[in-house]
Amino acid sequence: MSTDIIVGYPTETEEDFEATLGLFDKHNFSFAYCFKFSPRHSTEAAKMTELEQKIVEKRLDILLNKVKALSVKVYEAQKGKEVSVLMETPFKGRTSENLWFKTKKAQKIGMIIKTAAREVNNTILLE
């Protein structure tokens, strides 16, 4: 499961940020797109006072580190299991759980292969 998170919205409190981190403790996200808030012209948020960038950057760094650690756990849990992989390039595809997988020999793009996830390298399963 994945999600998108924006940190540093002008009204975000430390408690709000802690609650966001709590979501990652509660749910097994395998990936998250994380960004700093940036105001968009003609929106209510653009009229608000922004948080200090140092605070926003610290929060983003904390979140990214948490996401990375959780992602590694999700990948490690797949080690030794048979997986179905939809090939996106000759050597790389995604499992049915949307995890990256690399093969040793070239496969046809668009093909679904069944193979074992023998190794894990950070956030890539290896054949």
N, C-alpha and C positions, 0 to 999 in steps of 0.2 A: 504494500500500500504506500502511496506517496501523497504529498501535499505541497502546497505553496504557502509560504509564510512571509509577511512583511513585518519587520521590526522597526520601532521608532516612530510610529504614528504620533502626531503631536500630543494626543491625550493619553498615550500609553504610560502607565505607571509601572513602578518596579513590581507591584503585585500582578499587574496584567502580564508582564513579561514572565514572571515565575509561573503563572497559570499556563502560558504557552509552553514553557519547558515541561510542565506537568503532563501536557498532552502527549509528549514524546515518551514520558515514563509509562504512561497508561496504554498507549497503542504501539504496535510494532511497525512503525514506518520504515520501509526499506530505503526510502529516498525522500528528499525534500528540496524544493527550489526555495532558497532563502534570499531575501533582498532587503536593503535599507529603504525606508520610506523616502519617496521623492514627490514633492508637490506637483500637481497638474493644474495648469492654468484654468481659471474659471470654475474651480471646485471649492467647496466649503473648507476643505483641509488646507488649501493654498492660502487661505486667509488666517490660519492659525499660527501661533508661535511654534516653531520647530524645536525639538529637543536638541540638546548639545550633541554635536556630531561625535564627540569622544564617547558619550554614553551609548549612542546608537551603534557605533562601530564595536564597542565592547560587547554589547548584547548580541550583535550579529556573530561575532567571533565565538562567543559561548554557545550559541545555537548551532553554528556550523560544526563545532567540535562534538557536540552531543549527537547531531545527525550522523556524522562520520562514524562515531563509535557504535551507534545502533545499527547502521548499515553493515558494518563489518560483522556484527553478531548475526544478522539475517543471512548474510552470505555464508558464514561459517556453518550455520545450521543446515545448509544444503550440501555440504561436503559429504561425499560418499553416496549420495542419492542419485537415482536415475531421473533425468529431467528431459522435457520436450523443449526444443529450441527452434524458434523461427529465425532462419538465417537472413541477416540484413546485408552482410557482405560475405565474401567467400570464407572468411575466418572468424566472423563475429556475428552473434545474434542475441536474442533475448529469450529467456525461459518463459513459461506460461505464468510465472510470478513476476515477470517484467525485470528479471535480473540479467545483467550482462554475462555472456558466456563466450569463451574463445575455444575454437577447435584447433587441432594440430594439422589436419588436412583440409584442403579446400572443399567447400560444399556449394551446392547450387543456391543462389540467392532466391529466397521465397520458399525454400524447402523446409519442412519441419523434420528435424532429426531427433531421435531418442538416443541419449548417451549418458554416461556417468559423469558427475561433477567430482573429479578426483582430487582437485586442488583448489585453493582459494588464494588469490593475490589481491589483498585489500577488498575492493568491490568488483572483482571480476572472477567468475567461476572458470576453471580451466579443465579441459578434457584430460 
